[in-house]
């Protein structure tokens, strides 16, 4: 889609700093950052502010899936940072569904280590900020992107002729039927570990997400929307039934894949999205007591410019990245207005670097979302939320959206900010040396 953009010279004038001239679209702006201190009720839980830290895989777990000392240190740092809602990264429900050998996996054997992780998060935030954060765990099967030994071992939903020359391992109907029990067990263990709620992940091309575009798959998990959403519905029903209504029932879903492919969920002809099927997925979530929804698009593997708009270092983001952020936020806004009974988290704001707090404040002020989700920014600037809310925001600490953390993840290395954090900077430098 061809669009003409205008970037305003200074957002400090209080004007929107991006617009599409052939359509009504813009990034919100507000200088009143105090609005990000707005409390958000999710059932019996109350978030102390409207800032959320997104689920970012650190790839630093022990090989049995337990949180390592590095994992706990990373989350302790995030907790001190003062976000009201901390969304813990993808945790695999089985060994073969891991995205890497160092992904978290909750089991009966390592339950105590997850209890230690949750307690460390809550204690650190209470000690530093005087409140207990809401802590959500994300449960996932990596599907096409499974790499449990560090070597790709894809488990696909269908033969995707656009990205593969021959079929990989296509998961069978019987294997799919066994997954709800695995998610159910992981959900029960998660609540025992102390998490406030669970998230069923159906985004970014992982298994539950890929099945939503299984238009050509035969059998009960492909073809019609009812079939393509069958696994998601079964995972939601099995997992949510294992936890109390007092616990938070959440999901993170792709409302738009954005692939240049016939295998693309939520596709429309205008370069934006078609939310009709996404809204039906959300109805499934709500029917089963869901209260919290994290809205995202695209895939970091196939079109990272859709899900994680890119900025070249400290330079201003290019116009196509601004459009990607607009699409992410506008989609979340439309979902929010369609489902006012849900609490919504949006994503992508890290693109804007030093301008991100002002856009975040604008989004909350205008009712576009309940939480503004910071992903890459939380790697770079874990103290972000506290600094914003105490008028100490430092533009020199922001994420530069260089995708260095994604490079580490892609190469099965501990993932974090290679610009602001010396540990991950050293990991990245060593990796580059090995690459020659």
C-alpha positions in Angstrom: 0.0 0.0 0.0 1.5 3.3 -1.0 1.0 6.1 1.5 2.4 9.6 1.8 3.6 10.6 5.2 4.4 13.8 7.0 6.6 13.8 10.1 6.2 16.8 12.3 9.4 18.6 13.3 8.7 18.7 17.0 6.2 16.8 19.1 6.8 19.2 21.9 4.4 21.5 20.2 1.7 19.2 21.3 0.7 18.1 17.8 0.5 14.5 16.5 3.9 13.8 15.0 2.9 11.4 12.2 -0.1 11.3 9.8 -1.0 9.6 6.6 -2.3 12.3 4.2 -4.5 10.0 2.2 -6.3 8.6 5.2 -7.2 9.5 8.7 -4.4 8.0 10.8 -2.0 9.4 13.4 0.1 8.6 16.4 -1.3 10.2 19.5 0.6 12.6 21.7 0.3 14.0 25.2 2.8 15.9 27.4 0.9 14.8 30.5 2.8 11.7 31.4 1.0 11.4 34.7 -1.9 9.7 32.9 0.4 6.6 32.6 0.0 6.3 36.4 -3.7 5.5 35.9 -4.6 2.4 37.8 -6.3 -0.4 35.9 -8.7 -3.0 37.4 -8.6 -6.5 36.1 -11.2 -8.4 38.1 -10.0 -8.5 41.7 -6.5 -7.3 40.6 -5.4 -3.7 40.4 -2.4 -2.6 38.3 -0.8 0.4 39.9 -0.2 2.0 36.5 -0.9 1.7 32.8 2.5 0.5 31.7 3.1 -3.1 30.8 6.4 -4.9 30.1 5.9 -7.3 27.2 6.9 -11.0 27.1 10.5 -11.0 25.7 12.3 -14.3 25.6 15.7 -14.1 27.3 16.9 -17.6 26.4 18.7 -18.0 29.7 16.8 -20.8 31.4 18.4 -24.0 32.6 18.1 -26.9 30.2 15.3 -28.5 32.3 13.3 -25.3 31.7 13.9 -23.8 35.2 14.6 -20.1 35.6 18.4 -19.7 36.0 20.0 -17.1 38.3 20.4 -14.9 35.1 16.6 -15.3 34.5 15.8 -14.2 38.0 18.2 -11.3 37.9 16.7 -10.1 34.6 13.2 -10.2 36.0 14.2 -8.7 39.3 15.6 -5.7 37.3 12.4 -5.5 35.4 10.3 -5.6 38.6 12.3 -2.8 40.1 11.5 -0.8 37.0 8.0 -0.2 38.2 5.6 -1.5 35.5 2.2 -2.3 36.9 1.8 -5.4 34.7 4.7 -7.8 33.9 4.0 -10.3 31.2 6.5 -13.1 31.6 7.9 -14.5 28.4 6.8 -17.6 26.5 7.0 -20.7 28.6 6.8 -24.0 26.7 4.3 -26.6 27.6 6.5 -29.5 26.2 10.0 -30.3 25.3 9.5 -30.6 21.6 7.6 -27.3 21.5 10.6 -25.2 22.8 11.8 -22.4 20.6 15.4 -22.9 21.9 17.2 -25.2 24.4 17.1 -22.4 27.0 13.4 -21.6 26.9 11.5 -21.7 30.1 9.3 -24.8 30.6 7.2 -25.3 33.7 6.9 -28.9 35.1 6.1 -30.5 38.4 9.8 -31.1 39.0 10.8 -27.5 38.7 7.7 -25.9 40.2 9.6 -24.5 43.2 12.0 -22.6 40.9 9.0 -20.8 39.3 7.8 -20.0 42.8 11.1 -18.4 43.4 10.9 -16.4 40.2 7.4 -15.0 41.0 8.4 -14.2 44.5 11.5 -12.4 43.3 9.5 -10.3 40.9 6.9 -9.3 43.4 9.3 -8.7 46.3 11.6 -6.6 44.2 8.8 -4.4 43.0 7.3 -4.0 46.5 10.7 -3.0 47.9 11.6 -0.6 45.2 8.1 0.9 44.3 5.8 0.1 47.2 3.3 -2.0 45.2 2.9 -5.5 44.0 2.8 -5.9 40.2 0.4 -8.1 38.3 2.4 -11.0 36.9 1.1 -13.0 33.9 2.7 -16.2 32.4 2.6 -16.9 28.7 2.1 -20.5 27.7 3.1 -21.6 24.2 4.0 -24.3 21.7 6.5 -23.0 19.1 5.3 -25.1 16.3 7.0 -24.2 13.0 9.7 -22.4 15.1 10.5 -25.2 17.5 14.2 -25.6 18.1 14.6 -27.6 21.3 18.2 -28.7 20.7 19.3 -25.5 19.0 18.7 -26.9 15.5 15.4 -26.2 13.7 12.9 -29.0 14.3 9.7 -27.5 12.9 6.3 -28.9 13.7 4.0 -27.2 11.2 0.3 -26.7 10.8 0.3 -27.3 7.1 2.5 -27.3 4.0 3.1 -23.6 3.3 4.2 -23.5 -0.3 5.1 -19.8 0.0 8.0 -20.4 2.5 9.0 -24.0 2.0 9.9 -26.2 -1.0 8.7 -29.4 0.6 6.6 -30.3 3.6 8.1 -30.3 7.1 6.7 -32.4 9.9 3.0 -31.6 9.8 1.4 -32.1 13.2 -1.4 -34.7 13.1 -4.9 -34.3 14.4 -4.2 -36.8 17.1 -1.2 -34.8 18.3 -3.3 -31.6 18.3 -6.0 -33.3 20.4 -3.3 -34.1 23.0 -2.2 -30.4 23.4 -5.1 -29.1 25.5 -4.1 -31.4 28.4 -0.5 -30.1 28.3 -1.7 -26.5 28.4 -4.1 -27.4 31.2 -1.4 -28.9 33.3 0.9 -26.0 32.7 -1.9 -23.6 33.7 -2.6 -25.3 36.9 1.2 -25.4 37.8 1.5 -21.7 36.9 -1.2 -20.7 39.4 0.5 -22.9 42.0 3.7 -21.1 41.3 2.0 -17.8 42.2 1.3 -16.2 38.9 -1.7 -14.0 38.9 -2.9 -15.2 35.5 -2.2 -17.2 32.4 -1.9 -16.2 28.8 -2.6 -18.6 25.9 -0.3 -17.5 23.1 -1.7 -17.4 19.6 0.5 -15.0 17.7 3.7 -14.5 15.6 3.3 -17.7 13.6 3.6 -20.1 16.5 1.5 -23.2 16.4 -1.9 -21.9 17.7 -1.4 -18.9 15.5 -0.4 -20.7 12.3 -3.4 -23.0 12.5 -5.6 -19.9 12.1 -4.4 -19.6 8.5 -4.7 -23.4 7.8 -7.2 -22.7 5.0 -6.0 -25.7 2.9 -5.5 -28.2 5.8 -7.8 -31.2 5.6 -9.7 -32.6 8.7 -11.1 -30.9 11.7 -8.3 -28.4 12.2 -8.4 -26.7 8.8 -10.6 -25.0 6.3 -13.5 -23.2 7.9 -13.0 -20.7 10.7 -14.6 -23.1 13.1 -11.9 -25.7 12.3 -9.0 -23.3 12.1 -9.8 -21.9 15.5 -10.6 -25.3 17.0 -7.2 -25.7 18.7 -7.3 -22.2 20.1 -10.8 -22.8 21.5 -9.7 -26.1 23.0 -6.6 -24.6 24.6 -8.6 -21.7 26.0 -11.3 -24.0 27.4 -8.9 -26.5 28.9 -6.5 -24.0 30.4 -9.1 -21.5 31.8 -11.1 -24.3 33.4 -8.0 -25.2 35.5 -7.8 -21.8 37.2 -10.1 -19.8 39.4 -12.3 -17.1 38.1 -10.3 -14.9 40.5 -7.2 -15.5 38.4 -6.6 -13.5 35.3 -7.5 -15.3 32.1 -5.6 -13.7 29.2 -4.5 -14.3 25.6 -2.1 -12.7 23.2 -3.3 -13.0 19.6 -2.4 -11.9 16.1 -5.3 -10.0 14.8 -3.4 -9.6 11.4 -0.5 -11.7 10.0 0.4 -9.3 7.2 2.2 -11.9 5.1 2.3 -11.5 1.3 0.6 -14.9 1.1 -2.7 -16.6 0.7 -1.9 -18.1 4.1 -2.4 -15.0 6.1 -4.9 -14.5 9.0 -6.8 -11.3 9.1 -5.8 -10.2 5.6 -7.6 -7.4 3.8 -7.2 -5.7 0.5 -6.2 -2.3 1.8 -3.0 -3.1 3.5 -4.6 -2.8 7.0 -6.5 -5.8 8.3 -9.8 -7.5 8.5 -10.8 -8.0 12.2 -13.9 -10.0 11.7 -12.3 -13.4 12.5 -10.2 -11.8 15.2 -13.3 -10.6 16.9 -14.7 -14.1 16.8 -11.6 -15.4 18.5 -12.0 -12.7 21.2 -15.6 -13.8 21.7 -14.2 -17.3 22.5 -11.9 -15.7 25.1 -14.7 -13.7 26.7 -17.1 -16.7 26.8 -14.5 -18.5 28.9 -14.0 -15.7 31.4 -11.2 -13.9 29.7 -10.5 -10.4 31.0 -7.2 -9.3 29.4 -6.1 -9.3 25.8 -2.6 -8.4 24.4 -3.0 -7.3 20.7 -0.3 -7.9 18.2 0.4 -8.5 14.5 2.9 -10.0 12.1 5.8 -12.3 12.9 9.4 -11.5 14.0 10.5 -14.4 11.8 8.7 -13.4 8.6 7.8 -9.7 8.6 9.4 -8.1 11.7 8.6 -4.7 10.2 4.9 -5.4 11.0 5.3 -6.6 14.6 8.4 -4.7 15.6 8.8 -1.6 13.4 12.5 -0.8 12.8 14.4 2.4 13.4 17.9 2.9 12.1 19.8 3.7 15.4 19.0 7.0 16.9 17.6 8.4 13.6 13.9 9.2 13.2 11.8 6.2 12.2 11.0 6.0 8.5 7.5 6.6 7.3 6.8 2.9 6.6 7.6 2.2 10.3 5.3 4.9 11.4 2.6 3.3 9.3 3.3 -0.1 10.9 2.9 1.4 14.4 -0.3 3.2 13.4 -1.6 -0.1 12.1 -0.7 -1.9 15.4 -2.3 0.8 17.5 -5.3 1.4 15.4 -6.1 -2.3 15.4 -5.9 -2.4 19.2 -8.1 0.7 19.4 -10.7 -0.9 17.2 -10.6 -4.1 19.4 -10.9 -1.9 22.5 -14.0 -0.2 21.2 -15.6 -3.5 20.0 -14.9 -5.2 23.3 -15.0 -2.5 26.1 -15.3 -5.2 28.7 -11.8 -6.4 28.1 -8.6 -4.8 29.2 -6.3 -4.2 26.2 -2.5 -4.1 25.9 -1.1 -2.6 22.7 2.5 -2.9 21.3 5.2 -1.4 19.1 5.8 1.9 20.9 9.5 1.2 21.5 10.0 2.2 17.9 9.6 5.9 18.9 12.5 5.9 21.4 12.6 9.2 23.3 9.1 10.1 22.0 7.5 6.8 23.2 6.3 8.1 26.7 4.4 10.9 25.0 2.8 8.6 22.5 2.0 6.2 25.3 0.4 9.0 27.3 -1.6 10.0 24.2 -2.9 6.5 23.7 -4.1 6.2 27.3 -5.6 9.7 27.3 -7.6 9.0 24.1 -8.8 5.6 25.4 -7.1 3.7 22.6 -5.8 1.1 25.1 -5.7 0.3 28.8 -2.0 -0.6 28.9 0.8 0.5 26.7 3.2 -2.4 26.2 6.9 -1.9 26.1 8.9 -4.9 24.8 12.4 -4.0 23.4 12.4 -0.9 25.5 12.1 -3.0 28.7 15.4 -4.8 27.6 17.1 -1.5 27.1 15.6 0.6 29.9 14.1 -1.6 32.6 13.6 1.4 34.9 11.4 3.1 32.3 8.1 3.0 34.1 9.4 4.2 37.4 11.4 7.0 35.7 8.4 8.2 33.7 6.2 8.3 36.7 8.7 10.1 38.9 9.7 12.6 36.2 13.1 11.1 35.7 12.8 9.8 32.2 16.1 9.8 30.5 16.1 9.9 26.7 19.7 8.6 26.7 18.6 5.3 28.0 16.0 4.4 25.4 15.9 1.5 23.0 17.2 2.4 19.6 15.2 -0.3 17.8 18.3 -1.8 16.3 17.0 -5.4 16.5 20.2 -6.5 18.2 18.2 -8.4 20.8 16.4 -10.2 17.9 19.8 -11.2 16.4 20.8 -12.8 19.7 17.5 -14.7 19.9 17.8 -15.9 16.3 21.3 -17.3 17.1 20.2 -19.1 20.3 22.1 -16.7 22.6 21.0 -15.0 25.8 18.9 -12.1 24.7 18.9 -8.5 25.9 20.0 -5.1 24.9 23.3 -5.0 23.1 23.5 -1.2 23.4 22.5 -0.4 27.0 23.5 -3.6 28.9 27.2 -4.6 29.1 26.5 -8.3 29.6 24.5 -8.6 26.3 26.9 -6.2 24.6 29.7 -8.7 25.4 27.6 -11.6 24.2 26.9 -9.9 20.9 30.6 -8.9 20.5 31.7 -12.5 21.1 29.2 -13.7 18.6 30.4 -11.3 16.0 34.0 -12.4 16.6 33.0 -16.0 16.1 31.3 -15.1 12.9 34.5 -13.5 11.6 
